[in-house]
Amino acid sequence: MSQIRIVRGYPHPPAPVWRALTDPELVARWTATGRSGRPVGFIPKVGTKFQFIGKPVPGWRGVVDCEVLEVNEPRLLRYTWQGEENGPATIVTYRIEPHAEGTRFTFEHTGFTGVGGFLMAKILGAVRTKMLSVGLPAVLDDMANSPEPEPEVAADNPL
């Protein structure tokens, strides 16, 4: 069985890393680096079925069907990944740990079998490496440089 395991350190606290990994608008920004598509219907809640929609290419319809299996905010997200209709499902796991310099993020994608699985793990591994080395850091840096605006308080509100 083949797998992908990528560990990266980011100079950002765990909360924004979790947000970048689970906010569909932000996910679409860093996954675009690898052309993996945008999430549709995703929320970090066990049982949620969602899809990644990408550009179809010969041999792939451009859709990945997923289902959230486990959530422990802001430490763990695990979901199924099924790239072919009626094909075997694999498992994607995100682990977030506080680290002295910010956050250690571990990406694992397991369950690839056979020669086809070996080749898919190689292809996806290269794509994921680029997304996590280029795309996600850029989104995290943008978030750090553009903090969310404070909510407005009505003038007649005594707070």
HUMO-V923824 format. One record per helix or strand. SS is the DSSP state (2 for helix, 1 for strand). FROM is the first residue (numbers start at 1). TO is the last residue. Records with the same first field share a line. If there is no record, write none. Layout:
SS=FROM-TO  FROM-TO
This chain:
1=2-10  38-40  49-53  57-57  60-60  63-72  76-82  90-99  102-112
2=14-22  24-34  114-145
